[in-house]
């Protein structure tokens, strides 16, 4: 079955989530290529700050759905959505849903190619994007917003949109 047919068989909320992930992944990739990174950094959150490790079950489920959408699009669309666009897109999607997250930037020394960089995103105690390579890299920067206020109706509306 081709990708479009599989996409069309998804539920309407899943199609919306996947479409949002695709749009934000494209925006992130263009931003990274077109804008100097020093201009992006001030918009990532407070430097060397981290979001809370404890999140509620409802927030956890929303975060997992966002991670699924970003990873599904990144793996099925051949546009080279590597770690940084994935982390940025997921961060933006979570911010829209008022969920706190931490973006990590790390470096690793390798003999054959020198330094390699990696980005990953954490919500609560879960690494949503870039999990597999994150343990091999030394954290050099973190970015998080102040704790976002959650109001019951916004969280419920976000949950309803995810179902």
C-alpha positions as a LaTeX table, in Angstrom:
\begin{tabular}{lrrr}
\hline
Residue & $x$ (\AA) & $y$ (\AA) & $z$ (\AA) \\
\hline
Unk1 & 0.00 & 0.00 & 0.00 \\
Unk2 & 1.46 & 3.37 & $-0.92$ \\
Unk3 & 2.08 & 6.12 & 1.62 \\
Unk4 & $-0.81$ & 8.32 & 0.51 \\
Unk5 & $-3.32$ & 5.48 & 0.81 \\
Unk6 & $-1.99$ & 4.63 & 4.27 \\
Unk7 & $-2.24$ & 8.31 & 5.27 \\
Unk8 & $-5.84$ & 8.48 & 4.06 \\
Unk9 & $-6.73$ & 5.39 & 6.11 \\
Unk10 & $-5.62$ & 7.17 & 9.30 \\
Unk11 & $-8.24$ & 8.78 & 11.47 \\
Unk12 & $-8.94$ & 12.49 & 10.94 \\
Unk13 & $-7.12$ & 13.53 & 14.17 \\
Unk14 & $-4.10$ & 11.44 & 13.12 \\
Unk15 & $-4.09$ & 13.04 & 9.66 \\
Unk16 & $-4.21$ & 16.50 & 11.28 \\
Unk17 & $-1.35$ & 15.60 & 13.60 \\
Unk18 & 0.75 & 14.14 & 10.77 \\
Unk19 & 0.04 & 17.20 & 8.59 \\
Unk20 & 1.08 & 19.52 & 11.41 \\
Unk21 & 4.27 & 17.50 & 11.89 \\
Unk22 & 5.07 & 17.67 & 8.16 \\
Unk23 & 4.50 & 21.43 & 8.01 \\
Unk24 & 6.62 & 22.10 & 11.09 \\
Unk25 & 9.40 & 19.75 & 9.99 \\
Unk26 & 9.58 & 21.62 & 6.67 \\
Unk27 & 9.61 & 24.98 & 8.48 \\
Unk28 & 12.34 & 23.79 & 10.85 \\
Unk29 & 14.49 & 22.49 & 8.01 \\
Unk30 & 14.15 & 25.73 & 6.04 \\
Unk31 & 14.86 & 27.79 & 9.16 \\
Unk32 & 18.01 & 25.81 & 9.97 \\
Unk33 & 19.31 & 26.17 & 6.41 \\
Unk34 & 18.36 & 29.82 & 5.88 \\
Unk35 & 18.94 & 31.50 & 9.24 \\
Unk36 & 22.17 & 31.63 & 11.26 \\
Unk37 & 21.86 & 29.43 & 14.34 \\
Unk38 & 22.75 & 32.34 & 16.64 \\
Unk39 & 19.45 & 33.95 & 15.58 \\
Unk40 & 17.48 & 30.79 & 16.34 \\
Unk41 & 18.94 & 30.24 & 19.83 \\
Unk42 & 17.08 & 33.09 & 21.61 \\
Unk43 & 13.76 & 31.53 & 20.55 \\
Unk44 & 14.50 & 28.04 & 21.88 \\
Unk45 & 13.92 & 28.96 & 25.53 \\
Unk46 & 16.12 & 29.80 & 28.48 \\
Unk47 & 19.68 & 28.54 & 28.00 \\
Unk48 & 20.86 & 25.82 & 30.38 \\
Unk49 & 17.34 & 25.43 & 31.80 \\
Unk50 & 15.37 & 22.21 & 32.05 \\
Unk51 & 11.69 & 21.41 & 32.17 \\
Unk52 & 10.19 & 19.40 & 35.06 \\
Unk53 & 10.79 & 15.66 & 35.06 \\
Unk54 & 7.33 & 14.88 & 36.38 \\
Unk55 & 4.38 & 15.09 & 34.01 \\
Unk56 & 0.85 & 13.80 & 34.33 \\
Unk57 & $-0.47$ & 10.81 & 32.42 \\
Unk58 & $-2.56$ & 13.00 & 30.11 \\
Unk59 & 0.49 & 15.12 & 29.24 \\
Unk60 & 2.54 & 11.97 & 28.73 \\
Unk61 & 0.01 & 10.61 & 26.21 \\
Unk62 & $-0.05$ & 13.88 & 24.28 \\
Unk63 & 3.75 & 13.95 & 24.17 \\
Unk64 & 3.87 & 10.37 & 22.89 \\
Unk65 & 1.37 & 11.21 & 20.11 \\
Unk66 & 3.48 & 14.20 & 19.05 \\
Unk67 & 6.61 & 12.03 & 19.04 \\
Unk68 & 4.82 & 9.39 & 16.95 \\
Unk69 & 3.72 & 11.98 & 14.38 \\
Unk70 & 7.15 & 13.61 & 14.05 \\
Unk71 & 8.96 & 10.28 & 13.76 \\
Unk72 & 6.41 & 8.85 & 11.32 \\
Unk73 & 6.72 & 11.83 & 8.99 \\
Unk74 & 10.51 & 11.99 & 9.32 \\
Unk75 & 10.88 & 8.33 & 8.44 \\
Unk76 & 8.42 & 8.30 & 5.51 \\
Unk77 & 9.13 & 11.63 & 3.80 \\
Unk78 & 12.48 & 11.64 & 1.98 \\
Unk79 & 13.44 & 15.24 & 2.81 \\
Unk80 & 16.26 & 14.53 & 5.26 \\
Unk81 & 14.55 & 15.46 & 8.51 \\
Unk82 & 17.42 & 14.69 & 10.88 \\
Unk83 & 17.65 & 15.29 & 14.61 \\
Unk84 & 17.48 & 19.10 & 14.80 \\
Unk85 & 14.39 & 19.60 & 12.61 \\
Unk86 & 12.68 & 16.76 & 14.50 \\
Unk87 & 13.50 & 18.28 & 17.88 \\
Unk88 & 12.35 & 21.75 & 16.79 \\
Unk89 & 9.11 & 20.53 & 15.23 \\
Unk90 & 8.23 & 18.43 & 18.27 \\
Unk91 & 9.10 & 21.35 & 20.58 \\
Unk92 & 6.80 & 23.67 & 18.63 \\
Unk93 & 3.99 & 21.10 & 18.61 \\
Unk94 & 4.31 & 20.60 & 22.36 \\
Unk95 & 4.41 & 24.32 & 22.99 \\
Unk96 & 1.12 & 24.71 & 21.11 \\
Unk97 & $-0.29$ & 22.16 & 23.53 \\
Unk98 & 1.23 & 23.97 & 26.51 \\
Unk99 & 3.54 & 21.10 & 27.45 \\
Unk100 & 6.99 & 21.94 & 28.83 \\
Unk101 & 9.96 & 20.33 & 27.11 \\
Unk102 & 13.74 & 20.55 & 27.07 \\
Unk103 & 15.80 & 20.66 & 23.89 \\
Unk104 & 19.31 & 19.23 & 24.31 \\
Unk105 & 22.32 & 19.84 & 22.09 \\
Unk106 & 25.24 & 17.46 & 22.40 \\
Unk107 & 28.64 & 16.75 & 20.88 \\
Unk108 & 30.61 & 13.55 & 20.45 \\
Unk109 & 34.27 & 13.13 & 19.52 \\
Unk110 & 34.80 & 10.52 & 16.81 \\
Unk111 & 38.12 & 9.36 & 15.39 \\
Unk112 & 37.06 & 9.12 & 11.76 \\
Unk113 & 35.07 & 12.34 & 11.34 \\
Unk114 & 35.98 & 14.56 & 14.28 \\
Unk115 & 33.06 & 16.05 & 16.20 \\
Unk116 & 29.45 & 15.11 & 15.60 \\
Unk117 & 26.49 & 17.09 & 16.89 \\
Unk118 & 23.09 & 15.81 & 17.94 \\
Unk119 & 19.81 & 17.29 & 19.17 \\
Unk120 & 17.10 & 15.59 & 21.18 \\
Unk121 & 13.93 & 16.58 & 23.01 \\
Unk122 & 12.74 & 15.49 & 26.44 \\
Unk123 & 9.32 & 15.75 & 28.09 \\
Unk124 & 9.12 & 14.55 & 31.66 \\
Unk125 & 11.39 & 11.51 & 31.88 \\
Unk126 & 10.88 & 10.52 & 28.20 \\
Unk127 & 13.18 & 11.39 & 25.32 \\
Unk128 & 10.81 & 11.97 & 22.42 \\
Unk129 & 13.18 & 12.60 & 19.51 \\
Unk130 & 16.80 & 11.58 & 19.02 \\
Unk131 & 16.71 & 8.97 & 21.77 \\
Unk132 & 19.02 & 6.39 & 20.18 \\
Unk133 & 22.07 & 8.62 & 19.81 \\
Unk134 & 21.52 & 10.88 & 22.82 \\
Unk135 & 23.44 & 8.67 & 25.27 \\
Unk136 & 26.59 & 8.85 & 23.13 \\
Unk137 & 26.78 & 12.65 & 23.17 \\
Unk138 & 27.94 & 15.06 & 25.84 \\
Unk139 & 25.34 & 17.72 & 26.57 \\
Unk140 & 26.68 & 21.18 & 25.74 \\
Unk141 & 23.43 & 23.17 & 25.90 \\
Unk142 & 19.83 & 22.82 & 27.04 \\
Unk143 & 16.86 & 25.05 & 26.32 \\
Unk144 & 13.54 & 25.12 & 28.13 \\
Unk145 & 10.77 & 27.61 & 28.67 \\
Unk146 & 9.53 & 28.48 & 32.08 \\
Unk147 & 6.90 & 26.08 & 33.34 \\
Unk148 & 3.86 & 26.59 & 31.15 \\
Unk149 & 0.59 & 27.10 & 32.96 \\
Unk150 & $-1.97$ & 24.42 & 32.38 \\
Unk151 & $-5.60$ & 25.19 & 32.62 \\
Unk152 & $-8.00$ & 22.31 & 32.73 \\
Unk153 & $-10.01$ & 23.28 & 29.67 \\
Unk154 & $-6.91$ & 23.70 & 27.49 \\
Unk155 & $-5.56$ & 20.31 & 28.48 \\
Unk156 & $-8.94$ & 18.67 & 27.89 \\
Unk157 & $-9.30$ & 20.37 & 24.50 \\
Unk158 & $-5.80$ & 19.22 & 23.53 \\
Unk159 & $-6.63$ & 15.65 & 24.58 \\
Unk160 & $-9.87$ & 15.75 & 22.60 \\
Unk161 & $-7.98$ & 16.88 & 19.49 \\
Unk162 & $-5.54$ & 13.99 & 19.87 \\
Unk163 & $-8.19$ & 11.29 & 19.95 \\
\hline
\end{tabular}
